[in-house]
Amino acid sequence: AADAARFRAYAVVPGHGPDPPIEVERVRRVRPTGLEEDVIVTCWGTEPVEIDLSVGIDCDFADIFEVRSLGGGVASAERSQVKRTTRAITFASHDGTRGTAVRLSPAADRVDEDASHWRLRLGRGERWRLRIRVRAEGVGPPEGLPAEIPPPRRAAEVVSRPTDLARACRRSLADLQALTLPDGLAPGRRLLAAGIPWFVALFGRDSIIASHQARLFEPARMLDALQALAARQGRVHNPGNEEQPGKILHEVRLTERAWLGSGTTGGARPYYGSVDATPLFVILYGIAWRWGATREALLDLLPAARAAMGWIRGDADPDGDGLIEYRGSSGRSLANQGWKDSANAVQFPDGRLAEGPIAIVEVQGYAYRARRELAAVLAWLGEDREADELSAEADGQRALVRERFWCEGGDKPGFFALALDGRKARVDSVASNMGHLLWCGVPSNEEAEQVAFHLTGDAMASGWGLRTLSSAMAGFNPISYHVGSVWPHDTAMACEGLRRYGRDRDALALASALCDALGLFDDRLPELFGGHSRAESRFPVPYPTACRPQAWAAGVPLDFVALFLGLEPFIPGSTISLSPALPAGVDSLEVRGVPFPSGPLSVAIDRDGARVIEAPAGVEISLRAVTRTRLGGGA
């Protein structure tokens, strides 16, 4: 389950033969009220066994980012006040504002300053259980944040043969629910935390992309994300946290711990240091419209969408060249402000780091698609003049991106540069970012064919998914955060883009590789994993500090169902298009209860064809033949 883990260990006891007579099982559960762990000791020996069991429990009140650091050692440990009895342990921070209480049952036989101890005597088949209950004390939910998490809403159901994809979808939905937080600004509205354990916070781009991935199952998450982000949209110019009017936040922490200095507790001061969340917000606005968001909801969000577009046209482009650029404005700013936001993420083929201000390529594609999406909604609302202006801008934006970022490949196909640096020179590394341009519809068909060559070649396709950076680049590192690793959501977006251009075989090959990794990760993809070649490693290599579950990794199996169905609804026009495609390893797929305003959609596809089981009332269904791949199919 998403909220539980189970561990087993065995102990050899001198004088009781070569086999371990003692089995220790630990069952750990996370509850809204705290942590619960049961330690179960079982004797399998033929003779009674006497053992000493010791449990060490401590607390340092360390900040989550210090825990995450690989540097070794926690600087701000606050081990100050500890009281131990045989039944309980209490910890208090040095200022008395926070505490942790531990309850033990049964009581320990003795305690010392480091641990609690029990003396056990067990006969064959006897079982002894210790219950440990951990609670936070002295703190509650931040002001305005309800304690109750909204219950899950009914979602579509999947049946697949083999069962792997359906099982992964059930896990994904459970993980998204585990990452769901209540929004203190609106009763009943859900926030989606980015990941456990490091990023239990609202991130702009993460919540937008993850709610898009879940659109077939829980389309209401798209409006939840849009409304929550609109409520926190930038209003003023503030270099301290990079807030600007119309800008969508990068991150806001909702705990009692300060973030970005004083005055930031309980979500009081978001950080706005990303340049992709704002155009992605407008894109999701258009997608929600196509999926059937009500006119009332769209009108309520229209001022936020217009303000976001105002930022794209204005503050996002400080030199007026038509490109969105970033350069951090304070000592706390992220060095890079696209989704690849680590300090070394933007580098030339020889490994040199690009100097800012930087125009990252996929964000320019987002800005193009954002204009297209908003223009379509405005035209539907009768705002024809504004829609025409945006459409014309979009055409110019697309041409600009193709002109400024396209690199001729010499003896190989061409590709789109990773970025432009502060001198407007192309950062001409081959990277996964150009897959997002396919998702946005920027390249020409000829350019898309050349991009697909790179995305599916051995230097980019690891065999488990799409690398963030080509292995032919000097700075490639398969276990880096953004410079050679595999991010599942990144692969999924490239797959959507490839299908958009009719590159079904390429899309299905990449998706099939990631599905293989999904199975080896026990149906729960991590935030990222190593970009090692499958030919050299028979399993995907875990990244040591990856979140798992993580929202836009959990959303990938759900996104793949939409991808395999080729489901493109246009509810304002009462049509739904289906273009099914099955990857190697999936023989059949049935999806029941896809929620639409006038009723559910249920579809079944297999190697012989497709059929619509039920359809929303008054909606015309367009169904194309099933695209098939053979086992082992590739580019």
C-alpha positions as CSV (number, residue, x, y, z in Angstrom):
1,A,0.0,0.0,0.0
2,A,1.1,3.6,-0.5
3,D,1.1,4.2,3.3
4,A,2.9,1.0,4.4
5,A,6.2,-0.9,4.2
6,R,7.2,-4.3,5.4
7,F,10.7,-5.5,6.3
8,R,12.1,-8.9,7.4
9,A,15.3,-9.9,9.0
10,Y,16.7,-13.1,10.5
11,A,19.0,-13.9,13.4
12,V,21.4,-16.8,14.0
13,V,21.6,-17.8,17.7
14,P,24.7,-19.6,18.9
15,G,23.9,-23.2,19.9
16,H,20.7,-23.4,17.9
17,G,22.0,-24.9,14.6
18,P,23.1,-23.4,11.3
19,D,19.6,-22.0,10.4
20,P,18.4,-18.8,11.8
21,P,15.7,-19.7,14.5
22,I,14.5,-16.1,14.8
23,E,12.6,-14.1,12.2
24,V,11.9,-10.3,12.8
25,E,9.2,-8.6,10.8
26,R,8.7,-4.9,10.9
27,V,5.4,-3.4,9.6
28,R,5.6,0.4,9.2
29,R,2.5,2.5,8.5
30,V,2.2,6.3,8.0
31,R,-1.1,7.7,9.3
32,P,-2.5,11.3,9.4
33,T,-1.8,11.2,13.1
34,G,1.8,9.9,12.9
35,L,4.0,6.8,12.4
36,E,3.1,3.3,13.6
37,E,5.5,0.4,13.6
38,D,5.0,-3.2,14.7
39,V,8.0,-5.4,15.4
40,I,7.1,-9.0,15.3
41,V,9.6,-11.6,16.6
42,T,8.8,-15.3,15.7
43,C,10.7,-18.4,16.8
44,W,11.1,-21.1,14.2
45,G,13.7,-23.1,16.2
46,T,13.0,-26.6,17.6
47,E,14.2,-25.5,21.1
48,P,13.3,-22.4,23.2
49,V,15.4,-19.4,22.5
50,E,16.4,-16.5,24.8
51,I,17.4,-13.2,23.1
52,D,17.9,-9.6,24.0
53,L,16.0,-7.1,21.8
54,S,17.2,-3.5,21.8
55,V,15.4,-0.6,19.9
56,G,17.2,2.7,19.5
57,I,15.0,5.7,19.0
58,D,16.2,9.3,18.6
59,C,15.1,12.6,17.2
60,D,17.1,15.6,15.9
61,F,14.4,17.9,14.4
62,A,16.6,18.3,11.3
63,D,15.4,20.2,8.3
64,I,14.3,17.9,5.5
65,F,16.9,19.3,3.1
66,E,19.7,18.5,5.6
67,V,18.4,14.9,5.8
68,R,18.4,14.8,2.0
69,S,22.0,16.1,1.7
70,L,24.6,13.5,0.7
71,G,27.3,15.6,2.4
72,G,27.1,13.5,5.6
73,G,26.1,15.1,8.9
74,V,23.1,17.2,10.0
75,A,24.1,20.7,10.9
76,S,21.0,21.8,12.8
77,A,20.3,18.8,14.9
78,E,18.4,19.9,18.0
79,R,18.8,17.0,20.4
80,S,18.1,18.9,23.5
81,Q,15.4,17.5,25.9
82,V,14.9,13.8,26.1
83,K,12.9,11.8,28.7
84,R,12.9,8.0,28.6
85,T,10.7,5.6,30.6
86,T,9.9,2.0,30.0
87,R,6.7,2.9,28.3
88,A,7.4,6.2,26.6
89,I,10.0,8.5,25.1
90,T,9.5,12.2,24.6
91,F,11.7,14.6,22.7
92,A,11.5,18.4,22.7
93,S,13.2,21.0,20.5
94,H,15.4,23.5,22.2
95,D,12.9,26.3,22.0
96,G,10.0,24.1,23.2
97,T,7.8,24.7,20.1
98,R,8.0,21.2,18.7
99,G,8.0,17.7,20.2
100,T,7.9,14.0,19.4
101,A,6.2,11.4,21.6
102,V,6.9,7.7,21.3
103,R,4.7,5.0,23.0
104,L,5.9,1.5,23.6
105,S,3.7,-1.6,24.2
106,P,4.6,-3.7,26.0
107,A,6.8,-1.7,28.3
108,A,10.6,-2.2,28.1
109,D,12.3,-4.3,30.8
110,R,14.9,-1.6,31.1
111,V,16.1,1.7,29.4
112,D,19.3,3.5,29.1
113,E,20.3,6.8,27.4
114,D,20.4,5.3,23.9
115,A,17.8,2.5,23.7
116,S,15.0,0.5,25.2
117,H,15.6,-3.2,25.9
118,W,13.5,-6.4,26.2
119,R,14.5,-9.9,27.3
120,L,12.6,-12.5,25.3
121,R,12.1,-16.2,25.8
122,L,10.3,-17.9,22.9
123,G,9.4,-21.5,22.1
124,R,8.8,-22.9,18.7
125,G,6.0,-21.1,16.9
126,E,5.7,-18.4,19.6
127,R,5.3,-14.8,18.4
128,W,6.1,-11.6,20.3
129,R,4.9,-8.2,19.2
130,L,6.2,-4.7,20.0
131,R,4.0,-1.8,19.1
132,I,5.7,1.6,18.6
133,R,3.6,4.7,18.1
134,V,5.2,8.0,17.1
135,R,3.3,11.3,17.2
136,A,4.2,14.9,16.6
137,E,3.4,17.2,19.6
138,G,3.1,20.9,20.0
139,V,2.4,21.5,16.3
140,G,-0.7,21.0,14.2
141,P,-1.6,21.8,10.6
142,P,-0.4,25.3,9.5
143,E,-2.9,28.0,10.0
144,G,-5.8,27.7,7.6
145,L,-4.8,24.2,6.4
146,P,-7.5,21.6,7.3
147,A,-6.4,18.4,9.0
148,E,-8.7,16.3,6.8
149,I,-7.6,15.2,3.3
150,P,-10.5,15.3,0.8
151,P,-11.6,11.7,0.0
152,P,-10.6,10.2,-3.4
153,R,-13.0,10.8,-6.2
154,R,-14.3,7.9,-8.4
155,A,-11.8,7.3,-11.2
156,A,-11.8,5.2,-14.4
157,E,-10.8,1.6,-14.1
158,V,-8.3,-0.4,-16.2
159,V,-8.1,-4.1,-17.1
160,S,-5.1,-5.2,-19.1
161,R,-3.6,-8.4,-20.4
162,P,-1.0,-9.0,-19.0
163,T,-2.2,-7.4,-15.8
164,D,1.0,-5.3,-15.2
165,L,-0.4,-2.0,-16.6
166,A,-3.7,-2.2,-14.8
167,R,-1.9,-3.1,-11.5
168,A,0.5,-0.1,-12.0
169,C,-2.5,2.2,-12.6
170,R,-4.1,1.2,-9.3
171,R,-0.8,1.8,-7.6
172,S,-0.5,5.2,-9.3
173,L,-4.0,6.3,-8.2
174,A,-3.2,5.3,-4.6
175,D,0.0,7.2,-4.7
176,L,-1.6,10.3,-6.1
177,Q,-4.1,10.1,-3.3
178,A,-1.3,9.7,-0.8
179,L,0.2,12.9,-2.2
180,T,-3.0,14.8,-2.0
181,L,-3.3,17.6,0.5
182,P,-6.3,19.8,1.4
183,D,-6.1,23.4,0.3
184,G,-6.6,25.8,3.2
185,L,-7.7,28.5,0.8
186,A,-10.8,26.6,-0.4
187,P,-12.7,23.8,1.3
188,G,-12.8,20.6,-0.7
189,R,-10.1,21.7,-3.1
190,R,-7.2,19.3,-3.5
191,L,-3.5,20.2,-3.7
192,L,-1.0,17.7,-5.1
193,A,2.3,17.5,-3.3
194,A,5.3,16.9,-5.6
195,G,6.9,13.9,-3.9
196,I,7.7,12.0,-0.7
197,P,9.8,12.5,1.3
198,W,11.6,15.6,0.1
199,F,9.0,17.6,-1.7
200,V,5.8,17.5,0.3
201,A,4.9,20.9,-1.0
202,L,2.9,22.5,-3.9
203,F,5.0,22.9,-7.0
204,G,3.6,24.7,-10.0
205,R,4.9,22.6,-12.9
206,D,4.6,19.3,-11.0
207,S,1.0,19.8,-10.1
208,I,0.2,20.9,-13.7
209,I,1.9,18.0,-15.4
210,A,0.7,15.4,-12.9
211,S,-2.9,16.5,-13.2
212,H,-2.6,16.5,-17.0
213,Q,-1.3,12.9,-16.8
214,A,-4.3,11.9,-14.7
215,R,-6.8,13.5,-17.0
216,L,-8.4,10.3,-18.2
217,F,-8.9,9.0,-14.7
218,E,-9.6,12.1,-12.6
219,P,-10.1,15.2,-14.9
220,A,-11.2,17.2,-12.0
221,R,-7.6,17.4,-10.8
222,M,-6.9,19.8,-13.6
223,L,-9.3,22.3,-12.3
224,D,-8.1,21.8,-8.7
225,A,-4.5,22.6,-9.9
226,L,-5.6,25.6,-12.0
227,Q,-7.7,27.1,-9.2
228,A,-5.1,26.5,-6.5
229,L,-2.3,28.1,-8.6
230,A,-4.5,31.0,-9.7
231,A,-5.2,31.7,-6.0
232,R,-1.5,32.1,-5.4
233,Q,-0.6,33.8,-8.7
234,G,2.0,36.6,-8.6
235,R,0.6,40.1,-7.9
236,V,3.6,42.3,-7.4
237,H,7.3,42.7,-8.3
238,N,9.4,41.2,-5.5
239,P,13.0,40.3,-6.4
240,G,13.3,38.6,-3.0
241,N,11.2,35.6,-4.0
242,E,11.0,36.4,-7.8
243,E,7.3,37.2,-7.7
244,Q,6.0,39.1,-10.7
245,P,2.4,39.9,-11.7
246,G,0.8,37.0,-13.5
247,K,3.6,34.6,-12.7
248,I,2.8,31.1,-11.5
249,L,4.7,29.9,-8.4
250,H,7.5,27.4,-8.5
251,E,7.0,26.2,-5.0
252,V,5.3,26.8,-1.7
253,R,5.9,25.0,1.5
254,L,2.8,24.5,3.7
255,T,4.4,23.4,6.9
256,E,5.3,25.5,10.0
257,R,8.9,25.6,9.0
258,A,10.1,28.8,7.4
259,W,10.9,28.7,3.8
260,L,13.1,31.4,2.1
261,G,13.5,33.2,5.4
262,S,11.2,34.8,7.8
263,G,7.5,35.3,7.1
264,T,7.1,32.2,5.0
265,T,5.5,29.7,7.3
266,G,2.3,28.0,6.4
267,G,2.6,28.9,2.7
268,A,2.7,32.7,3.4
269,R,5.4,33.4,0.8
270,P,5.7,31.2,-2.3
271,Y,8.9,31.1,-4.4
272,Y,8.3,32.0,-8.0
273,G,11.7,31.0,-9.5
274,S,10.5,29.0,-12.5
275,V,9.8,30.1,-16.1
276,D,7.9,27.1,-17.3
277,A,5.0,26.9,-14.7
278,T,3.3,30.0,-16.2
279,P,3.0,28.8,-19.8
280,L,2.2,25.3,-18.6
281,F,-0.7,26.8,-16.6
282,V,-2.2,28.3,-19.7
283,I,-1.7,25.0,-21.6
284,L,-3.6,23.1,-18.9
285,Y,-6.4,25.7,-19.0
286,G,-6.9,24.8,-22.7
287,I,-6.7,21.1,-22.0
288,A,-9.3,21.3,-19.2
289,W,-11.5,23.2,-21.7
290,R,-11.3,20.4,-24.3
291,W,-12.0,17.8,-21.6
292,G,-15.2,19.5,-20.6
293,A,-14.6,22.1,-18.0
294,T,-17.7,24.2,-17.5
295,R,-18.1,27.6,-18.9
296,E,-18.5,29.0,-15.4
297,A,-15.1,27.5,-14.3
298,L,-13.4,28.7,-17.5
299,L,-14.7,32.2,-17.0
300,D,-13.6,32.2,-13.3
301,L,-10.1,31.2,-14.4
302,L,-9.9,33.5,-17.4
303,P,-8.4,36.5,-15.5
304,A,-5.6,34.3,-14.3
305,A,-5.0,32.9,-17.8
306,R,-4.9,36.4,-19.2
307,A,-2.5,37.5,-16.4
308,A,-0.3,34.6,-17.1
309,M,-0.2,35.4,-20.8
310,G,0.6,39.0,-19.8
311,W,3.7,37.7,-17.9
312,I,4.7,35.6,-20.9
313,R,4.5,38.7,-23.2
314,G,6.2,41.0,-20.7
315,D,8.4,40.3,-17.7
316,A,9.3,36.9,-19.0
317,D,11.0,38.5,-22.0
318,P,13.1,41.3,-20.5
319,D,15.1,42.1,-23.7
320,G,12.0,41.9,-26.0
321,D,13.4,39.4,-28.4
322,G,10.4,37.1,-28.1
323,L,12.0,34.5,-26.0
324,I,11.4,33.6,-22.3
325,E,14.7,34.0,-20.4
326,Y,15.8,33.6,-16.8
327,R,18.5,34.8,-14.5
328,G,18.1,34.5,-10.7
329,S,17.5,37.7,-9.0
330,S,18.7,36.8,-5.4
331,G,21.1,34.7,-3.6
332,R,18.4,32.1,-3.0
333,S,17.4,31.8,-6.7
334,L,17.7,28.6,-8.5
335,A,20.5,28.7,-11.0
336,N,18.4,27.1,-13.7
337,Q,14.6,27.7,-13.8
338,G,13.3,25.2,-16.3
339,W,12.3,21.7,-15.1
340,K,16.0,20.7,-15.3
341,D,16.8,23.1,-12.5
342,S,20.1,21.8,-11.1
343,A,23.2,24.0,-11.4
344,N,24.9,21.9,-14.2
345,A,21.7,21.2,-16.2
346,V,22.5,23.6,-19.1
347,Q,25.8,22.8,-20.7
348,F,27.5,22.7,-24.0
349,P,28.6,19.4,-25.7
350,D,32.1,19.8,-24.2
351,G,30.7,20.1,-20.7
352,R,31.1,23.9,-20.3
353,L,28.2,25.4,-18.3
354,A,26.1,28.0,-20.2
355,E,26.1,31.5,-18.7
356,G,22.8,33.5,-18.4
357,P,20.5,34.9,-19.1
358,I,19.3,31.6,-20.5
359,A,16.5,30.8,-22.9
360,I,15.7,27.1,-22.5
361,V,14.2,25.5,-25.5
362,E,11.1,23.7,-24.2
363,V,9.8,26.8,-22.5
364,Q,9.7,28.6,-25.9
365,G,7.6,25.6,-27.1
366,Y,5.3,26.0,-24.0
367,A,4.9,29.7,-24.8
368,Y,3.8,28.8,-28.4
369,R,1.3,26.2,-27.3
370,A,0.0,28.4,-24.5
371,R,-0.9,31.0,-27.1
372,R,-2.6,28.4,-29.2
373,E,-4.6,27.0,-26.2
374,L,-5.7,30.4,-24.9
375,A,-6.7,31.6,-28.4
376,A,-8.9,28.5,-28.8
377,V,-10.7,29.1,-25.5
378,L,-11.1,32.8,-26.2
379,A,-12.6,32.1,-29.7
380,W,-15.1,29.7,-28.0
381,L,-16.0,32.4,-25.5
382,G,-16.6,34.8,-28.4
383,E,-13.5,36.9,-27.8
384,D,-12.5,36.7,-31.5
385,R,-10.2,39.7,-31.7
386,E,-8.1,38.7,-28.8
387,A,-8.0,35.1,-30.1
388,D,-6.8,36.2,-33.5
389,E,-4.1,38.3,-32.0
390,L,-2.8,35.3,-30.0
391,S,-3.0,33.0,-33.0
392,A,-0.9,35.4,-35.0
393,E,1.6,35.7,-32.1
394,A,1.7,31.9,-31.9
395,D,2.6,31.6,-35.6
396,G,5.5,34.0,-35.1
397,Q,6.6,32.3,-31.9
398,R,6.8,28.9,-33.7
399,A,8.8,30.4,-36.5
400,L,11.2,32.1,-34.1
401,V,11.9,28.9,-32.1
402,R,12.5,27.0,-35.3
403,E,14.9,29.7,-36.6
404,R,16.8,30.3,-33.4
405,F,17.2,26.8,-32.0
406,W,17.5,24.5,-35.0
407,C,20.9,23.0,-35.5
408,E,22.0,21.3,-38.7
409,G,23.4,17.9,-37.9
410,G,26.1,17.7,-40.5
411,D,26.4,14.0,-41.4
412,K,23.5,13.2,-39.0
413,P,20.0,14.5,-38.8
414,G,19.4,18.0,-37.3
415,F,18.1,18.7,-33.8
416,F,16.9,21.6,-31.6
417,A,19.5,23.1,-29.3
418,L,19.1,22.8,-25.6
419,A,19.1,26.6,-25.0
420,L,20.5,29.9,-26.0
421,D,23.0,31.4,-23.6
422,G,23.5,35.1,-22.5
423,R,25.3,35.9,-25.8
424,K,22.3,34.3,-27.8
425,A,24.6,31.5,-28.8
426,R,23.1,28.1,-29.2
427,V,23.9,25.6,-26.4
428,D,24.0,22.9,-29.0
429,S,23.8,19.8,-26.8
430,V,21.5,16.9,-27.8
431,A,19.1,16.6,-24.9
432,S,15.6,15.4,-24.2
433,N,14.1,18.9,-24.0
434,M,13.4,18.9,-27.7
435,G,10.9,16.0,-27.1
436,H,8.8,18.6,-25.3
437,L,8.7,20.7,-28.6
438,L,7.0,17.7,-30.2
439,W,4.4,17.7,-27.4
440,C,3.8,21.4,-28.2
441,G,3.6,21.0,-32.0
442,V,6.5,23.3,-32.8
443,P,8.7,21.3,-35.3
444,S,7.8,20.8,-39.0
445,N,7.1,17.2,-40.0
446,E,10.6,17.0,-41.5
447,E,12.2,18.4,-38.3
448,A,10.1,16.0,-36.2
449,E,11.4,13.1,-38.1
450,Q,15.0,14.2,-37.4
451,V,14.2,14.8,-33.7
452,A,12.7,11.3,-33.5
453,F,16.0,9.9,-34.9
454,H,17.9,11.3,-31.9
455,L,15.3,10.5,-29.3
456,T,15.2,6.8,-30.3
457,G,18.9,6.4,-31.0
458,D,21.2,4.5,-28.7
459,A,22.8,7.7,-27.3
460,M,19.4,9.0,-26.0
461,A,17.3,5.9,-25.5
462,S,18.9,3.9,-22.7
463,G,16.6,0.9,-23.2
464,W,14.7,1.8,-20.0
465,G,13.6,5.2,-21.1
466,L,14.8,8.5,-22.5
467,R,18.0,10.0,-21.1
468,T,18.0,13.7,-20.2
469,L,21.3,14.2,-22.1
470,S,22.9,12.2,-24.9
471,S,25.6,9.9,-23.9
472,A,27.7,11.4,-26.7
473,M,28.0,14.7,-24.7
474,A,31.1,15.2,-22.6
475,G,29.2,16.0,-19.5
476,F,27.0,12.9,-19.6
477,N,26.6,11.1,-16.3
478,P,24.1,8.4,-16.0
479,I,23.5,8.9,-12.3
480,S,23.4,12.7,-12.5
481,Y,20.2,14.5,-11.5
482,H,19.5,16.1,-14.9
483,V,22.6,15.3,-17.1
484,G,22.1,11.8,-18.3
485,S,19.5,10.2,-15.9
486,V,16.0,9.0,-17.0
487,W,13.0,10.9,-15.8
488,P,9.8,9.0,-16.5
489,H,7.6,12.0,-17.0
490,D,10.1,13.3,-19.6
491,T,9.9,10.1,-21.5
492,A,6.1,10.2,-21.4
493,M,6.0,13.7,-22.8
494,A,8.3,12.7,-25.6
495,C,6.0,9.7,-26.3
496,E,3.0,12.0,-26.5
497,G,4.9,14.3,-28.8
498,L,5.9,11.4,-31.1
499,R,2.4,10.2,-31.4
500,R,1.3,13.8,-32.2
501,Y,3.5,13.6,-35.3
502,G,2.4,10.1,-36.3
503,R,5.6,8.5,-35.0
504,D,3.6,5.7,-33.3
505,R,6.3,3.1,-33.6
506,D,8.9,5.3,-32.0
507,A,6.5,6.4,-29.2
508,L,5.5,2.8,-28.5
509,A,9.1,1.6,-28.4
510,L,10.1,4.3,-25.8
511,A,6.9,3.6,-23.8
512,S,7.5,-0.2,-23.8
513,A,11.0,0.3,-22.5
514,L,9.7,2.5,-19.6
515,C,6.9,-0.1,-18.9
516,D,9.7,-2.7,-18.5
517,A,11.4,-0.5,-15.9
518,L,8.0,0.1,-14.2
519,G,7.7,-3.7,-13.6
520,L,11.2,-3.9,-12.1
521,F,10.4,-1.0,-9.8
522,D,7.4,-2.9,-8.4
523,D,4.8,-0.8,-10.3
524,R,6.0,2.5,-8.7
525,L,8.3,4.5,-10.9
526,P,10.7,6.8,-9.0
527,E,11.2,10.4,-9.7
528,L,14.2,9.5,-11.8
529,F,16.7,6.6,-12.2
530,G,20.1,6.0,-13.8
531,G,20.6,6.5,-17.5
532,H,22.8,3.4,-17.8
533,S,22.5,1.3,-21.0
534,R,20.2,-1.6,-20.8
535,A,22.7,-3.6,-22.8
536,E,25.2,-3.2,-19.9
537,S,22.8,-3.3,-17.0
538,R,20.0,-5.9,-16.8
539,F,18.0,-3.7,-14.4
540,P,17.4,0.1,-14.1
541,V,19.8,1.6,-11.6
542,P,18.0,3.5,-8.8
543,Y,18.9,7.1,-8.1
544,P,19.9,7.4,-4.4
545,T,17.6,10.3,-3.3
546,A,14.7,10.0,-5.7
547,C,11.3,10.6,-4.4
548,R,9.1,7.6,-4.5
549,P,6.2,8.1,-4.8
550,Q,6.5,11.3,-6.8
551,A,3.6,12.9,-8.5
552,W,4.6,13.2,-12.1
553,A,6.3,9.8,-12.0
554,A,3.1,8.2,-10.5
555,G,1.1,9.8,-13.3
556,V,3.1,8.1,-16.1
557,P,1.1,4.8,-16.1
558,L,-2.1,6.8,-16.2
559,D,-0.7,9.0,-19.0
560,F,0.3,5.9,-20.9
561,V,-3.3,4.6,-20.9
562,A,-4.4,7.8,-22.6
563,L,-1.4,7.5,-24.9
564,F,-2.3,3.9,-25.9
565,L,-6.0,4.8,-26.5
566,G,-5.0,7.8,-28.5
567,L,-7.8,9.6,-26.7
568,E,-8.4,13.2,-27.8
569,P,-11.7,14.6,-26.6
570,F,-13.2,17.9,-27.8
571,I,-16.2,18.1,-25.5
572,P,-17.1,21.7,-26.6
573,G,-17.6,20.2,-30.0
574,S,-19.2,17.0,-28.7
575,T,-16.6,14.8,-30.3
576,I,-14.0,12.2,-29.0
577,S,-11.3,10.8,-31.2
578,L,-9.7,7.4,-30.5
579,S,-6.6,6.2,-32.2
580,P,-5.5,3.1,-30.3
581,A,-2.0,1.8,-30.4
582,L,-0.6,-1.1,-28.3
583,P,3.0,-1.4,-27.4
584,A,5.0,-4.6,-27.2
585,G,4.0,-6.5,-24.1
586,V,0.4,-5.2,-23.9
587,D,-2.0,-7.6,-25.6
588,S,-5.3,-6.0,-24.6
589,L,-6.5,-2.9,-22.7
590,E,-10.0,-2.1,-21.4
591,V,-10.8,1.2,-19.8
592,R,-14.2,1.6,-18.1
593,G,-15.8,4.8,-16.7
594,V,-13.7,7.6,-18.2
595,P,-15.7,10.6,-16.7
596,F,-17.1,13.1,-19.1
597,P,-19.9,15.7,-18.4
598,S,-22.6,13.8,-20.2
599,G,-21.6,10.3,-19.1
600,P,-18.7,7.8,-19.0
601,L,-16.7,6.4,-21.8
602,S,-15.6,2.7,-21.8
603,V,-13.4,1.3,-24.5
604,A,-11.7,-2.1,-25.1
605,I,-8.8,-2.7,-27.5
606,D,-6.7,-5.7,-28.4
607,R,-4.6,-7.0,-31.2
608,D,-7.6,-7.7,-33.4
609,G,-9.3,-4.3,-33.1
610,A,-11.2,-1.9,-30.8
611,R,-14.7,-1.4,-29.7
612,V,-16.6,1.3,-27.7
613,I,-18.5,-0.3,-24.8
614,E,-20.3,2.9,-23.7
615,A,-20.2,6.5,-24.8
616,P,-21.2,9.8,-23.3
617,A,-24.6,11.0,-24.4
618,G,-24.6,13.3,-27.4
619,V,-20.9,12.8,-28.2
620,E,-19.7,11.5,-31.6
621,I,-16.9,8.9,-31.3
622,S,-14.3,8.7,-34.0
623,L,-12.4,5.4,-33.9
624,R,-9.4,4.5,-36.0
625,A,-7.8,1.2,-36.5
626,V,-5.4,-0.2,-33.9
627,T,-1.7,0.4,-34.4
628,R,0.3,-2.6,-33.4
629,T,3.9,-3.3,-32.6
630,R,5.7,-6.7,-32.5
631,L,7.5,-7.8,-29.4
632,G,10.8,-6.1,-29.4
633,G,9.6,-3.4,-31.8
634,G,11.6,-0.3,-32.0
635,A,12.4,2.7,-34.2
